[in-house]
Each structure stands twice: as structure tokens, then as C-alpha cells.
Amino acid sequence: MPSSFRAAVAPPLVLALGFLGGCGGLDQASASGVSDSDVVSEVASQLAEAGSPAYTATYRLAGGATARVVRSPAPERIAYEFPGGRLISTPAAVTHCTADTCTATDAAGADVALPDGSGLVTDTQVVALLEAAAVDESPEATQRDTTLAGRHATCLALTGVQAAETSSFDVCVTVEGTLASFRAVLDGDEVDVVLSEYTGEAEEGAFQIPSGTRLIDRRGR
């Protein structure tokens, strides 16, 4: 989100935080002069915050499979493990793994995108949807609070979004800034992820190429 936009909405967003923690959600915020778009922007900022802590999160996917996301902020690294593959992004490389083969490409300028059918969604994708909803004039937003894997989370259900790749989606973000759940249809595929386990540490092994895997190194090409 551009810094100028963040500055413009910062005063009401401070108020929004107080309302999000109690009953009434967006209704209370609206009654106090804080718009739905302000609250949506705050949730987007919370998820996009660069200073979010390290974590290892396990998710239940649509159909009952599981996946895992591991993040370490110093240096900035993130690893996705999902049925049939992995995606590991570090300052040294972006590595895609399927079966027994991993392919490493240069990290600079790389498109860190999950493959179709992974069942997961990246924070960047969710933030883009939220930012589109925040500036859209037509969506309806409903806020609720929940607890998933022992973490308190603020949730938004949005419908009627015209400026995003999907017109409706449901997202929950923990107080630490971790994606707690997301449900939508993206590019014709159902994406339904729910946090089932959470620890505040990054498992180092998640950033390593699995033992016995063939590495194809395409960096510098």
C-alpha cells in the first residue's frame, strides 16, 4: 500500500483497532466515523506488515489435506509446503520443488507465485484483494472475531468487490499479522485454508532442499 494512502487513513485506523476488539465490529466503527474501507485497509496493513514475527503455521486445505507455511523475518525468508510440492523463497534463490526435483532461480526480481492447485494463497495475493476492496465503492463487509489454533483473529467477509480478481472472499488475520484463514474461488479453483497449528518460531529445515532431491540450479542464467 502506498505510504501516502496509509498516512491518509492512519488517524481513523487507530480508532478502528479498538472497535475491532469488541462486539459490533464494523457497525460500531461506522457509528464512530470509521468507514468500512478504513477497517479493510487496517486488516491489509496488519497482514502486509514487514515486521511480522517468525512463525510456523499448519493449515487445513479444501478436501482435508494439510499444508505448512514457515516465515523468518531476518533475513526475510518464506517456505510453502503443500501436497505435491514446495516453494522456498530466500535472499539467495527462489526454489520450486515437485516430487524429487527442485529448480532454483535468481531471487532478484523473481515472481514468488504458488503453482496452480497448491491449495494455498500468498499474503501478497490476499493483501492485493483487501486493498482493492478498500478503494472499491460497492463492496459489503462484515466483521467478526474468532480464535484459530489458539490465536485471536479479526475476520472480514467481503462481497460485491468489483476491482479484484474475485468479487467475494472471507479472510481472517491474527493479531500477530499471520493469515489465519482464507476462502474464495481464484482462477476457477476453490481456495479454503484454515489455520490448525501455530508456533512462534521458524523451523530452519523448511528453508533447505529436502535430502535426496535433485537440484537444478538456473541462477545467473
Beta strands, then each sheet from edge to edge (+ up, - down):
strand 1: 55-60
strand 2: 66-73
strand 3: 76-82
strand 4: 85-89
strand 5: 94-98
strand 6: 101-105
strand 7: 140-148
strand 8: 151-159
strand 9: 169-174
strand 10: 179-186
strand 11: 189-199
strand 12: 214-217
sheet 1: 7+ 8- 9+ 10- 11+ 1- 2+ 3- 4+ 5- 6+ 12+
end
